[in-house]
Structures are given as structure tokens and as C-alpha cells.
Amino acid sequence: MMLSHCQHLLLLLIVPISLVPKASCAEQFDIRRDPQLYVLDQLRSNDIVFLGTTHRRQPILKFLSDLIPALHEAEVTHLGLEVCSNQQHKIDGFLQTGRGLEGIGLHFQIECPEYRNIFNTIRRVDRTKRPAVVALDLPKSMYQGDTNRDKWMATSIAKVFHRNPNAKMLVVVGNFHVLKKIEWQDTVANPHGFVRSYLNELAPHRRMFSIGQCIDETPNVCDFTREFRSVQGPVPVDCDRRFAGWNIGMMATVAAKPIEIWELLDGLIVY
């Protein structure tokens, strides 16, 4: 079939355009490249920032270690950790003397040299800039009682603000503890809230911001991992309606009803 001169010109215009690769989904978003600045910005404008973790992941622990010396820039007064509250005196003793680090009892889920080294990182911060460390969690001896861990941790945080109304706090706990909201499936026998939801009742006037951290998730169940894994370094994003319908891997095995990401979290750091 013979092509006219005009048809040849049209093909020259169409073919190169069709060969241009589509931009990745990540490139469609205004990505803030520095997750540390993202967390510090939220601390400046909120009373409490929750930073969720997946336990014993080296990139997350390194991020936390790098963040701690900068907390004074956002005037953070307290750092809450997922450590049983009956370990508070041991933490205080180590920070004062540099002795007794191995004696601090940690949950087996978080126990690792990198987590324990966080206390060394805190101790190296100048005393005038160092946040007070608060062991938030329920003592193991009380696990069979009426109070669940999340409610206990929320109460521990509320006590800080009762004693010091001008406090500013970074709370570092597992991802599920920082969720804003969840609707359990009807089959769940003992549904309960999370630290953030209990704190909404205990300290309703406090400005709070929940940041999750997404790492080592399977791309076929986590849209954030699939779309942002090509970006070098951790990616901080606000959880808003741009991500309507997106799934997050941490919820894949949870017996919860479908929920939008902005109902779960305010922000997310994707590794």
C-alpha cells in the first residue's frame, strides 16, 4: 500500500511519541526527599507525633538514630519508647552514668544491638538538648489484667502532658499502635483501640500526627511499595485523597474492614 506524503509525516509524529516511556507513578507526586525534615516539620506543628516502626529493621533503626540528635531543632521535650514502664529507672540510670545498658529489659520483638544502641545515641546528645526518655509500655506482669498495652501507653503519654502542659513528644512504637482508626471485622473476638485512638479521649485538645513506616512489603499487596520502590532512599508522603483506593501492606493480614489510607495514618515513610 502506498502512503501519501501527509501520511508519512503523520507516522513520523506518532511513532516517536508512542516510544516515549510513561512516567512512573512516583513521578506524578510531589515527593519530599528528606524524611527527617518531614518528621521535624510535623513535630514543629503538633504536640505529639507518632512514628510507627516495623521492629528490628536496620534502615528504620538507622533513621531513628540519625533523627534523635536533631529533635531539639523542633523543641522536642520527650521521647516515648515501646519499653515497659518498670524499666524507667534503668533507662534513667544508664543515661546518667553510662552503665547498665544491658540491664534494660526490652521486648523480644525489638531486642537487637541496633535498638539498644539508641540509648547510646540519646546519651551522646548534649544534656541541654536531650529529650527526656519515657518508657511507655505495660509491664509484662500486668499482661493478664484488665488494661491493654495500647491504653496503658496512651495513659503514660497523657501523664507527661498533665505534668508538663508545654511538652512536645515523639512517640516511637510499632506501626499498629499509631493507627488513627480501624474497623475490625465482626469475627474479631476482642476488638480494641490503639494508642492514638485512646489518646483522643484522654487528651482531646492535643494536636497529633501519625506517621507509619512501610518496609519490606510485597508489591502485590502494597501499592506504596510497588509505586515508590524505584525512588532512591526513603519516601515521605502525606496520606491524602491522592491515594484513594491504595492498599498498604501492613494491613494485608489484619482482620479489619477496608479503610482508606488517610483514615489510618496522616503520613507515611516508604522504604
Steps between C-alpha positions, in 0.01 A plus 500: 500500500642837402494775764446861412749767604260618772465145637880466521519822700224380733686174569819691578308698761312207654769230524756693709230603747389140542859398577538748785472304828224599739603679817497277806216554744748638753591783264139619503528599866680786667739287702686656790844347484605540864299288746682652798384850408151359447487366857653817646247717315214298649654531846515877464127523431369226733518411868541126440641326194470123482770325298399143428763233444544149374717348769864403447531653154844655461404791269227610742730478802768697316244765408398529866863522616567778250179680600558508877785758503283735291189487722602813689456695174125441536511567877411140586495452877415129526572180308258215567620145435327161491677382812325375815449782747663303782829543311490880540745506792749288305479734200546803724795334671674422173449850362648645820796266542561320171476169685233230495401504133473121480280498807218691329227249425367511143220310327639208303333647190721809512810358669804546278835683530379786280197571718704480819752737344225763475559566871866570425390742229273680745772517763743662254260791447588806707301495825354841423362370168413143596131402519382320812455131421169348609448123524137478394398136490304275733718288732493134401374405845174680416433337163217288640327795665216721383715768334634439151839623381365775275285654770791487746733672253238767429466561874879525534506768231207689653685511834794677334273779382318517832833566672635723222227670290766650270657165415568387144542128446620253238349156562680207335294180511392224263297600196172359624514703821502831308193440283232767526206275436412143414176311456545139600318225317206353687694175556757670727432379854656781704519819295700782655631843415852625448718750681388786276129420533519472881698823518228679305281441805766564766646814342243620244647848459850385411615533140612158379649358181551131419779391265533136397812342351462252217791261438555156345138476384400284204418721197194297405332583834651846559436770243743736673788253475419422139485861388777658708762224517681643196568825688840506667481536877196515731200688361282707737145577385189652651216248510228681310240444230762467227532144625131409498461126465869428565583198715777499760680175572486516878122456485504201264472238775294703748138402562373851433240648269626693195612851586668785315862582580422850631265348757784278625793742495589865444835428338710211375870435441556236230832315487 
